[in-house]
Amino acid sequence: MALMITDECINCDVCEPECPNGAISQGDDIYVIDPNLCTECVGHYDTPQCVEVCPVDCIPKDPGHVETHEQLQAKYEKLQKA
């Protein structure tokens, strides 16, 4: 399951550099996560790094992009080959 950033985001800029897949970018109003690049840090870390550093807890799992751990691992492996 990819993560998403909710409108509680305060644009503090701490999440973007923490993403090892480059899935986080500045959107029109708040930061956004590209679900095609988000692996919840599977393959890199034990926990999503953006969630770890977010001061306002605005990065939940995206119910629109449900993925198993195995699917996230496969996405990670595909991204590494690209």
N, C-alpha and C positions, 0 to 999 in steps of 0.2 A: 504494500500500500504506500503510495507516495504521500508526502506531507503537503500541507498547504499553509499559507499565512493568512490569518484573518484580519479584519479591519481594525483590530485592536493594535496593530503594528504601529510603533512610534517612529519608524525610520531611523533607528539608532545606529544602523550600519554594522552591527556586530555579526550578523548571521552570514552575510554574503561571503566574506573571506574564509569562513569556516567550512564551507561546502567543498568537499574534495572532488565532486563531479561537475562543479560549475552550474548547478541547477538553479541557483538563486540569483535573481537580477532585480534591478529597480524597475518597478512598474509605473503606471501613471500616477498613482497616489501612494502606494505602499510597495514593499518588496513582494515578489512573486516567485513561486517555485515551478519549474518546468517538470511536469510529471514524467516526461520521457527521459529525464536525466536523474531524477531523484530515486535513490536506492535506500533511503533512510540510513545511509552510511554503511549498509551491508557491504562487506568486502574491504572496508576501510577501518571502521570502528565498531565497538559493541553497541553504542547508542548514537542516535542522530546528534551530530555536533551543533547544528543550529538550535535545536531544542535546549541543549545544555547551556548555551550562552544567552538565549533570549531572556531579557529582563522582565517581559510582561506576559510570558506564557501564551503566545498567540500562534503557535505552530502545532496544530493537531494533525492527526491522520486525515487524509482526504477521502471521504466516503465515496467519491466519484472515481477513485482509482485504487480499487482493492486488489492487492497482490500478496501472495504468500512469500514466506522467507525464501523459498526455492526460486520463485519468479524474480525476486529482487536480486538474488545471487546471480541468476542468468543475465539479468539486465546489466549488473556490474561487470560481468565477464565480457559481454558484448561491447560495453563502453570502453573497456580497457584495450580492446582490439582495434577500435576506431581511431 
